[in-house]
Amino acid sequence: MRIHVVADAADKDGGYVSERLVQRGGEIVELDRDDLTPYDQIGESSLILLLGSDKSAHESKWKDVVAAESAFVLAALKAGTPVMGICYGSQLMARAFGGTSWRADQPELGWSRVDTTDSRLCPEGPWGQMHSDVFAPGPTSKVLGTSWRGPQCFIDDTFGARAIAWQFHPEVIPTTYERWVHEGYFGDSELEPKELIRQAHAHAAKARNLAHDLTDAALDYLGVV
């Protein structure tokens, strides 16, 4: 498998998800979303993985970056390459598929369970959360999981190849989550940073196993072998 990972230059660690993709025989090729190579110029690709970002897909200052990545995603799907998105990646995919995203009243943080209709493609977790934006999926997408903040997982197969997206962070490892906390990705919150970091380390062992199982299920759904 040749897997293209689209991420910010300063935050391109795919954590447990990339770890499992490599274990499954994947070769990771990193792409900078701020200077994204058009899909038809990246060569052979088995899977596109969109990681999170401190950007907001709805903010006008990122409109060119969002437009380029949205075009990239749709071109990949139409060419038969499946797409997997996480957090910002899910918000961008929702918008590319005709949905929208916006700033939430409060960020969604820490480790929590999600309500699910598909225990394989969206297990209840608990999963790590670190985002201030929420999304509404496009009209052709099927929501598989939700939290009290909004959708947490959706799938879509109407643009060519299949796509799956998660609002939560199956990939995140404790040191990355700790860095996000220190860098203030979550904005204002009543939760203490020390408590968020404690949760990240307390859930680490289970989070890795959950992420590996989820990656396996997603690859099966997407038809990537």
Backbone as CSV, one residue per row, in Angstrom:
resi,resn,N_x,N_y,N_z,CA_x,CA_y,CA_z,C_x,C_y,C_z
1,MET,0.837,-1.198,0.000,0.000,0.000,0.000,0.877,1.256,0.000
2,ARG,0.522,2.197,-0.827,1.166,3.512,-0.813,0.125,4.506,-0.304
3,ILE,0.387,5.078,0.869,-0.601,5.894,1.560,-0.123,7.332,1.622
4,HIS,-0.922,8.242,1.085,-0.588,9.666,1.114,-1.291,10.319,2.306
5,VAL,-0.504,10.909,3.190,-1.010,11.544,4.403,-0.944,13.056,4.223
6,VAL,-2.102,13.705,4.245,-2.194,15.161,4.104,-2.260,15.775,5.498
7,ALA,-1.328,16.663,5.805,-1.255,17.217,7.160,-0.565,18.564,7.142
8,ASP,-0.670,19.283,8.264,0.101,20.498,8.457,1.575,20.123,8.609
9,ALA,2.452,20.955,8.123,3.882,20.665,8.196,4.354,20.499,9.637
10,ALA,3.727,21.226,10.569,4.157,21.193,11.965,3.425,20.137,12.791
11,ASP,2.520,19.390,12.172,1.724,18.424,12.954,1.301,17.272,12.052
12,LYS,2.256,16.422,11.687,2.012,15.376,10.705,2.157,13.964,11.254
13,ASP,2.050,13.814,12.578,2.166,12.502,13.190,0.822,11.785,13.149
14,GLY,0.747,10.701,12.384,-0.475,9.905,12.302,-0.644,8.917,13.437
15,GLY,0.261,8.946,14.410,0.118,8.165,15.630,-0.225,6.704,15.421
16,TYR,-1.218,6.255,16.199,-1.593,4.844,16.183,-2.150,4.401,14.830
17,VAL,-2.814,5.300,14.115,-3.384,4.931,12.810,-2.271,4.686,11.806
18,SER,-1.322,5.604,11.702,-0.193,5.398,10.802,0.624,4.180,11.210
19,GLU,0.778,3.991,12.507,1.496,2.817,13.004,0.868,1.531,12.472
20,ARG,-0.457,1.445,12.549,-1.137,0.244,12.073,-1.076,0.127,10.553
21,LEU,-1.168,1.244,9.848,-1.069,1.206,8.388,0.294,0.661,7.957
22,VAL,1.341,1.063,8.650,2.684,0.554,8.345,2.770,-0.932,8.680
23,GLN,2.193,-1.333,9.802,2.174,-2.749,10.160,1.459,-3.587,9.107
24,ARG,0.479,-2.992,8.466,-0.274,-3.691,7.419,0.432,-3.634,6.055
25,GLY,1.631,-3.091,6.015,2.394,-3.045,4.774,2.361,-1.719,4.055
26,GLY,1.887,-0.672,4.711,1.772,0.621,4.070,3.083,1.393,4.019
27,GLU,3.262,2.133,2.949,4.362,3.085,2.802,3.766,4.480,2.911
28,ILE,4.203,5.247,3.903,3.647,6.570,4.154,4.362,7.620,3.311
29,VAL,3.571,8.409,2.574,4.086,9.538,1.810,3.398,10.794,2.355
30,GLU,4.173,11.727,2.893,3.604,12.921,3.517,3.400,14.036,2.502
31,LEU,2.250,14.715,2.605,1.931,15.860,1.759,1.566,17.050,2.645
32,ASP,2.072,18.224,2.319,1.814,19.439,3.082,0.520,20.080,2.569
33,ARG,-0.493,20.187,3.435,-1.769,20.733,2.981,-1.689,22.211,2.618
34,ASP,-0.678,22.920,3.104,-0.522,24.325,2.747,0.112,24.516,1.366
35,ASP,0.665,23.455,0.832,1.272,23.497,-0.505,0.999,22.138,-1.163
36,LEU,-0.272,21.859,-1.339,-0.707,20.509,-1.693,-0.506,20.218,-3.175
37,THR,0.196,19.130,-3.444,0.368,18.664,-4.811,-0.975,18.178,-5.353
38,PRO,-1.376,18.572,-6.557,-2.633,18.073,-7.126,-2.648,16.552,-7.174
39,TYR,-3.836,15.987,-7.015,-3.933,14.527,-6.943,-3.329,13.844,-8.157
40,ASP,-3.534,14.395,-9.345,-3.061,13.720,-10.553,-1.542,13.789,-10.719
41,GLN,-0.850,14.396,-9.735,0.608,14.479,-9.807,1.318,13.694,-8.701
42,ILE,0.566,12.971,-7.865,1.201,12.293,-6.730,1.618,10.860,-7.051
43,GLY,1.220,10.346,-8.189,1.559,8.975,-8.528,0.588,7.982,-7.918
44,GLU,0.972,6.718,-7.936,0.097,5.653,-7.441,-0.241,5.860,-5.965
45,SER,-1.509,5.652,-5.622,-1.948,5.811,-4.238,-3.023,4.785,-3.905
46,SER,-2.864,4.126,-2.756,-3.856,3.153,-2.293,-4.873,3.775,-1.349
47,LEU,-4.473,4.878,-0.692,-5.322,5.493,0.329,-4.848,6.918,0.594
48,ILE,-5.825,7.808,0.813,-5.544,9.173,1.270,-5.996,9.291,2.718
49,LEU,-5.116,9.774,3.597,-5.438,10.010,5.001,-5.278,11.493,5.290
50,LEU,-6.369,12.127,5.723,-6.351,13.545,6.092,-6.284,13.660,7.606
51,LEU,-5.207,14.243,8.113,-5.063,14.409,9.557,-5.699,15.710,10.032
52,GLY,-5.649,15.918,11.347,-6.221,17.113,11.945,-5.373,18.349,11.697
53,SER,-5.854,19.481,12.210,-5.179,20.753,11.988,-5.653,21.765,13.019
54,ASP,-4.841,22.813,13.231,-5.319,23.913,14.063,-6.068,24.946,13.228
55,LYS,-6.220,24.670,11.929,-7.037,25.512,11.067,-8.513,25.226,11.302
56,SER,-9.365,26.093,10.751,-10.804,25.864,10.735,-11.264,25.890,9.282
57,ALA,-11.941,24.839,8.865,-12.336,24.731,7.459,-13.335,25.807,7.048
58,HIS,-14.015,26.424,8.029,-15.025,27.428,7.692,-14.470,28.851,7.656
59,GLU,-13.237,29.069,8.078,-12.701,30.421,8.157,-12.214,30.893,6.786
60,SER,-12.584,32.103,6.428,-12.289,32.634,5.099,-10.785,32.722,4.824
61,LYS,-9.969,32.919,5.867,-8.526,33.052,5.633,-7.894,31.765,5.144
62,TRP,-8.592,30.643,5.311,-8.070,29.363,4.841,-8.792,28.881,3.584
63,LYS,-9.556,29.746,2.934,-10.420,29.290,1.845,-9.646,28.658,0.691
64,ASP,-8.464,29.178,0.378,-7.686,28.612,-0.717,-7.136,27.235,-0.354
65,VAL,-6.675,27.097,0.886,-6.174,25.806,1.362,-7.305,24.780,1.385
66,VAL,-8.464,25.195,1.875,-9.627,24.306,1.936,-10.081,23.916,0.536
67,ALA,-10.116,24.867,-0.373,-10.542,24.579,-1.744,-9.603,23.585,-2.421
68,ALA,-8.291,23.765,-2.215,-7.320,22.869,-2.830,-7.443,21.454,-2.277
69,GLU,-7.610,21.336,-0.958,-7.721,20.004,-0.357,-9.046,19.344,-0.719
70,SER,-10.108,20.121,-0.798,-11.407,19.573,-1.198,-11.340,19.030,-2.621
71,ALA,-10.717,19.786,-3.522,-10.562,19.331,-4.904,-9.713,18.068,-4.956
72,PHE,-8.674,18.019,-4.128,-7.801,16.850,-4.041,-8.600,15.611,-3.631
73,VAL,-9.429,15.760,-2.597,-10.243,14.646,-2.097,-11.205,14.139,-3.165
74,LEU,-11.913,15.034,-3.801,-12.889,14.627,-4.813,-12.204,13.991,-6.018
75,ALA,-11.041,14.503,-6.394,-10.300,13.912,-7.506,-9.831,12.504,-7.160
76,ALA,-9.377,12.321,-5.907,-8.936,10.998,-5.472,-10.087,9.993,-5.527
77,LEU,-11.219,10.374,-4.983,-12.371,9.468,-4.961,-12.825,9.129,-6.377
78,LYS,-12.897,10.115,-7.235,-13.332,9.880,-8.613,-12.359,8.982,-9.367
79,ALA,-11.091,9.003,-8.940,-10.073,8.157,-9.566,-10.025,6.763,-8.952
80,GLY,-10.856,6.532,-7.909,-10.915,5.214,-7.295,-10.068,5.032,-6.059
81,THR,-9.509,6.131,-5.515,-8.694,6.058,-4.300,-9.525,6.433,-3.085
82,PRO,-9.676,5.529,-2.119,-10.488,5.843,-0.927,-9.825,6.887,-0.044
83,VAL,-10.650,7.537,0.776,-10.176,8.628,1.632,-10.637,8.396,3.064
84,MET,-9.733,8.650,4.004,-9.985,8.532,5.434,-9.644,9.878,6.068
85,GLY,-10.535,10.436,6.891,-10.288,11.739,7.485,-10.466,11.740,8.988
86,ILE,-9.676,12.556,9.676,-9.717,12.666,11.134,-9.850,14.132,11.533
87,CYS,-10.807,14.441,12.399,-11.037,15.766,12.987,-11.162,16.839,11.901
88,TYR,-10.187,17.732,11.750,-10.257,18.720,10.664,-10.488,18.023,9.330
89,GLY,-9.870,16.858,9.145,-10.079,16.102,7.921,-11.527,15.737,7.705
90,SER,-12.235,15.406,8.790,-13.656,15.072,8.669,-14.484,16.307,8.349
91,GLN,-14.119,17.446,8.930,-14.838,18.690,8.655,-14.638,19.120,7.203
92,LEU,-13.408,18.980,6.722,-13.136,19.319,5.331,-13.897,18.399,4.384
93,MET,-13.911,17.097,4.691,-14.639,16.145,3.856,-16.128,16.451,3.841
94,ALA,-16.682,16.782,5.014,-18.103,17.118,5.083,-18.417,18.280,4.150
95,ARG,-17.579,19.299,4.160,-17.802,20.460,3.300,-17.616,20.088,1.828
96,ALA,-16.614,19.276,1.522,-16.378,18.861,0.137,-17.552,18.065,-0.414
97,PHE,-18.267,17.356,0.481,-19.392,16.519,0.068,-20.731,17.257,0.140
98,GLY,-20.693,18.570,0.316,-21.918,19.359,0.311,-22.475,19.711,1.666
99,GLY,-21.729,19.401,2.741,-22.153,19.763,4.084,-21.520,21.068,4.522
100,THR,-21.378,21.246,5.823,-20.795,22.488,6.332,-20.131,22.239,7.678
101,SER,-19.460,23.253,8.206,-18.862,23.199,9.536,-18.860,24.595,10.122
102,TRP,-18.736,24.665,11.441,-18.777,25.960,12.110,-18.150,25.829,13.496
103,ARG,-17.919,26.986,14.123,-17.345,27.034,15.468,-18.392,26.639,16.501
104,ALA,-18.040,25.702,17.378,-18.950,25.265,18.435,-18.983,26.297,19.560
105,ASP,-20.030,26.223,20.372,-20.128,27.116,21.527,-19.003,26.841,22.520
106,GLN,-18.643,25.555,22.650,-17.568,25.141,23.546,-16.775,24.028,22.872
107,PRO,-15.483,23.908,23.185,-14.700,22.817,22.616,-15.105,21.470,23.204
108,GLU,-14.794,20.411,22.486,-15.022,19.043,22.961,-13.659,18.441,23.266
109,LEU,-13.434,18.097,24.534,-12.106,17.740,25.012,-12.123,16.473,25.847
110,GLY,-10.937,15.909,26.020,-10.795,14.751,26.893,-11.222,13.462,26.236
111,TRP,-11.382,12.419,27.043,-11.752,11.089,26.549,-13.211,10.807,26.884
112,SER,-13.968,10.457,25.860,-15.392,10.209,26.070,-15.898,9.163,25.090
113,ARG,-17.026,8.560,25.430,-17.654,7.566,24.569,-18.589,8.262,23.580
114,VAL,-18.807,7.615,22.454,-19.723,8.144,21.455,-20.884,7.177,21.268
115,ASP,-22.013,7.697,20.867,-23.168,6.866,20.512,-22.976,6.386,19.077
116,THR,-23.200,5.105,18.843,-22.878,4.542,17.544,-23.957,3.601,17.028
117,THR,-24.064,3.523,15.709,-24.922,2.546,15.050,-24.089,1.494,14.339
118,ASP,-22.762,1.593,14.444,-21.868,0.627,13.801,-20.654,0.431,14.700
119,SER,-20.607,-0.662,15.421,-19.557,-0.883,16.416,-18.206,-1.220,15.799
120,ARG,-18.156,-1.480,14.499,-16.884,-1.760,13.837,-16.257,-0.476,13.290
121,LEU,-17.031,0.292,12.545,-16.503,1.502,11.913,-16.549,2.718,12.828
122,CYS,-17.317,2.612,13.909,-17.368,3.690,14.900,-17.633,3.092,16.277
123,PRO,-16.658,2.378,16.850,-16.832,1.846,18.205,-17.076,2.970,19.208
124,GLU,-17.692,2.621,20.321,-18.063,3.668,21.286,-16.862,4.259,22.015
125,GLY,-15.724,3.608,21.968,-14.527,4.164,22.591,-14.311,3.723,24.017
126,PRO,-13.819,4.603,24.886,-13.714,6.062,24.756,-12.619,6.512,23.790
127,TRP,-12.847,7.701,23.183,-11.936,8.273,22.214,-11.450,9.647,22.683
128,GLY,-10.260,9.992,22.261,-9.730,11.314,22.557,-10.392,12.374,21.693
129,GLN,-10.748,13.484,22.323,-11.365,14.617,21.624,-10.511,15.863,21.820
130,MET,-10.371,16.641,20.754,-9.648,17.910,20.849,-10.039,18.771,19.647
131,HIS,-11.193,19.412,19.756,-11.624,20.256,18.638,-12.600,21.321,19.125
132,SER,-12.632,22.417,18.378,-13.533,23.525,18.685,-14.591,23.716,17.609
133,ASP,-14.509,22.940,16.523,-15.466,23.062,15.420,-16.311,21.796,15.311
134,VAL,-17.490,21.946,14.757,-18.377,20.821,14.503,-18.824,20.880,13.045
135,PHE,-19.399,19.782,12.547,-19.805,19.751,11.150,-21.182,19.132,10.983
136,ALA,-21.792,19.438,9.859,-23.000,18.759,9.402,-22.625,18.082,8.090
137,PRO,-22.786,16.762,7.969,-22.345,16.064,6.769,-23.204,16.406,5.561
138,GLY,-22.671,16.078,4.382,-23.396,16.312,3.146,-24.603,15.411,3.009
139,PRO,-25.469,15.672,2.040,-26.734,14.939,1.905,-26.573,13.470,1.542
140,THR,-25.426,13.095,0.983,-25.237,11.693,0.597,-24.499,10.893,1.654
141,SER,-24.030,11.543,2.707,-23.242,10.860,3.734,-24.142,10.210,4.775
142,LYS,-23.668,9.105,5.332,-24.403,8.377,6.376,-23.660,8.508,7.691
143,VAL,-24.318,9.090,8.697,-23.721,9.263,10.019,-23.793,7.950,10.791
144,LEU,-22.650,7.531,11.335,-22.584,6.289,12.114,-22.415,6.539,13.606
145,GLY,-21.953,7.731,13.978,-21.713,8.008,15.378,-21.943,9.463,15.718
146,THR,-22.366,9.715,16.953,-22.618,11.080,17.419,-22.190,11.227,18.876
147,SER,-21.988,12.462,19.277,-21.852,12.814,20.685,-22.833,13.943,20.939
148,TRP,-22.877,14.439,22.143,-23.810,15.527,22.431,-23.422,16.802,21.699
149,ARG,-22.172,16.855,21.138,-21.732,18.011,20.371,-22.129,17.937,18.902
150,GLY,-22.278,16.713,18.382,-22.598,16.591,16.963,-22.097,15.283,16.386
151,PRO,-22.084,15.150,15.048,-21.633,13.915,14.402,-20.185,13.586,14.751
152,GLN,-19.902,12.283,14.880,-18.562,11.818,15.208,-17.977,10.899,14.135
153,CYS,-18.825,10.399,13.244,-18.336,9.521,12.185,-19.337,9.506,11.044
154,PHE,-18.837,9.504,9.807,-19.726,9.293,8.669,-18.993,8.543,7.566
155,ILE,-19.765,7.925,6.702,-19.233,7.249,5.526,-19.942,7.786,4.297
156,ASP,-19.320,7.610,3.133,-19.927,8.056,1.879,-19.313,7.248,0.740
157,ASP,-20.141,6.815,-0.197,-19.631,6.053,-1.337,-20.205,6.555,-2.658
158,THR,-20.570,7.832,-2.694,-21.265,8.365,-3.867,-20.360,9.154,-4.812
159,PHE,-19.073,9.295,-4.468,-18.187,10.105,-5.301,-17.151,9.258,-6.046
160,GLY,-17.353,7.956,-6.043,-16.421,7.039,-6.680,-15.997,5.992,-5.685
161,ALA,-14.789,6.126,-5.135,-14.333,5.226,-4.079,-15.030,5.579,-2.759
162,ARG,-14.862,4.727,-1.777,-15.490,4.951,-0.474,-14.684,5.925,0.388
163,ALA,-15.389,6.558,1.328,-14.751,7.501,2.251,-15.294,7.275,3.654
164,ILE,-14.440,7.495,4.647,-14.854,7.417,6.048,-14.159,8.534,6.821
165,ALA,-14.876,9.110,7.783,-14.319,10.223,8.546,-14.743,10.121,10.005
166,TRP,-13.815,10.500,10.889,-14.087,10.525,12.334,-13.772,11.904,12.887
167,GLN,-14.660,12.433,13.692,-14.415,13.700,14.374,-13.443,13.508,15.539
168,PHE,-13.497,12.375,16.201,-12.598,12.103,17.316,-11.200,11.753,16.785
169,HIS,-10.271,11.517,17.713,-8.867,11.293,17.351,-8.425,9.871,17.692
170,PRO,-8.670,8.893,16.815,-8.188,7.539,17.093,-6.669,7.446,17.046
171,GLU,-6.030,8.382,16.355,-4.584,8.287,16.118,-3.733,8.811,17.252
172,VAL,-4.299,9.646,18.122,-3.465,10.473,18.990,-2.768,9.664,20.086
173,ILE,-1.465,9.906,20.229,-0.670,9.294,21.288,-0.533,10.302,22.427
174,PRO,-0.209,9.844,23.650,-0.206,10.752,24.799,0.699,11.971,24.642
175,THR,1.888,11.787,24.095,2.800,12.928,23.976,2.272,13.979,23.000
176,THR,1.608,13.536,21.939,1.007,14.488,21.005,-0.140,15.232,21.661
177,TYR,-0.992,14.507,22.382,-2.119,15.157,23.060,-1.614,16.159,24.090
178,GLU,-0.570,15.770,24.794,0.008,16.672,25.790,0.521,17.945,25.121
179,ARG,1.149,17.803,23.963,1.628,18.987,23.236,0.468,19.870,22.817
180,TRP,-0.611,19.260,22.318,-1.784,20.050,21.937,-2.309,20.861,23.118
181,VAL,-2.344,20.222,24.290,-2.828,20.918,25.487,-1.933,22.121,25.799
182,HIS,-0.626,21.907,25.780,0.308,22.989,26.111,0.266,24.113,25.080
183,GLU,-0.021,23.753,23.811,-0.073,24.769,22.758,-1.430,25.458,22.688
184,GLY,-2.381,24.987,23.519,-3.666,25.660,23.598,-4.558,25.468,22.397
185,TYR,-4.482,24.302,21.734,-5.310,24.049,20.566,-6.799,24.152,20.885
186,PHE,-7.154,23.852,22.130,-8.569,23.736,22.469,-9.206,25.058,22.848
187,GLY,-8.425,26.120,23.005,-9.006,27.397,23.379,-9.417,27.418,24.842
188,ASP,-10.404,28.254,25.160,-10.852,28.380,26.540,-11.653,27.158,26.970
189,SER,-11.394,26.690,28.177,-12.100,25.527,28.691,-12.077,25.549,30.207
190,GLU,-13.111,24.966,30.798,-13.159,24.846,32.253,-12.340,23.655,32.738
191,LEU,-11.973,22.740,31.835,-11.182,21.588,32.224,-9.727,21.978,32.457
192,GLU,-9.133,21.431,33.491,-7.749,21.713,33.802,-6.828,20.996,32.824
193,PRO,-5.812,21.667,32.307,-4.857,21.007,31.416,-4.270,19.734,32.015
194,LYS,-3.974,19.736,33.319,-3.403,18.547,33.956,-4.350,17.364,33.869
195,GLU,-5.660,17.609,33.951,-6.632,16.529,33.871,-6.694,15.965,32.453
196,LEU,-6.619,16.823,31.466,-6.623,16.355,30.086,-5.399,15.482,29.809
197,ILE,-4.252,15.920,30.291,-3.019,15.151,30.093,-3.086,13.831,30.847
198,ARG,-3.647,13.852,32.054,-3.797,12.614,32.826,-4.651,11.609,32.064
199,GLN,-5.758,12.076,31.469,-6.624,11.188,30.709,-5.890,10.582,29.516
200,ALA,-5.090,11.389,28.841,-4.356,10.898,27.669,-3.459,9.726,28.035
201,HIS,-2.740,9.851,29.129,-1.839,8.775,29.546,-2.605,7.586,30.131
202,ALA,-3.686,7.850,30.837,-4.462,6.763,31.442,-5.111,5.872,30.388
203,HIS,-5.489,6.443,29.261,-6.183,5.690,28.215,-5.246,5.158,27.132
204,ALA,-3.944,5.388,27.274,-3.009,5.104,26.188,-3.054,3.662,25.697
205,ALA,-2.972,2.696,26.604,-2.902,1.291,26.189,-4.169,0.865,25.447
206,LYS,-5.325,1.201,26.009,-6.581,0.847,25.356,-6.758,1.612,24.053
207,ALA,-6.336,2.881,24.036,-6.490,3.705,22.839,-5.730,3.109,21.664
208,ARG,-4.556,2.581,21.920,-3.769,1.975,20.836,-4.490,0.767,20.248
209,ASN,-4.992,-0.105,21.106,-5.701,-1.290,20.621,-6.965,-0.907,19.854
210,LEU,-7.705,0.069,20.391,-8.918,0.529,19.706,-8.585,1.106,18.338
211,ALA,-7.522,1.898,18.268,-7.133,2.523,17.006,-6.709,1.491,15.976
212,HIS,-5.972,0.487,16.400,-5.548,-0.565,15.471,-6.753,-1.329,14.933
213,ASP,-7.679,-1.680,15.824,-8.882,-2.401,15.384,-9.717,-1.537,14.440
214,LEU,-9.823,-0.247,14.751,-10.599,0.657,13.914,-9.948,0.814,12.538
215,THR,-8.640,0.921,12.512,-7.930,1.032,11.232,-8.158,-0.207,10.380
216,ASP,-8.108,-1.376,10.991,-8.369,-2.623,10.274,-9.779,-2.627,9.688
217,ALA,-10.750,-2.232,10.497,-12.147,-2.214,10.037,-12.324,-1.215,8.907
218,ALA,-11.671,-0.059,9.021,-11.790,0.957,7.976,-11.170,0.489,6.666
219,LEU,-9.998,-0.144,6.740,-9.358,-0.665,5.537,-10.244,-1.697,4.860
220,ASP,-10.894,-2.536,5.662,-11.827,-3.528,5.095,-12.991,-2.847,4.400
221,TYR,-13.585,-1.841,5.056,-14.701,-1.114,4.461,-14.282,-0.393,3.180
222,LEU,-13.103,0.206,3.205,-12.627,0.986,2.063,-12.114,0.107,0.924
223,GLY,-11.937,-1.170,1.209,-11.453,-2.080,0.178,-9.970,-1.979,-0.093
224,VAL,-9.214,-1.571,0.948,-7.760,-1.427,0.813,-7.093,-2.674,1.393
225,VAL,-6.277,-3.325,0.594,-5.611,-4.563,1.054,-4.116,-4.470,0.842
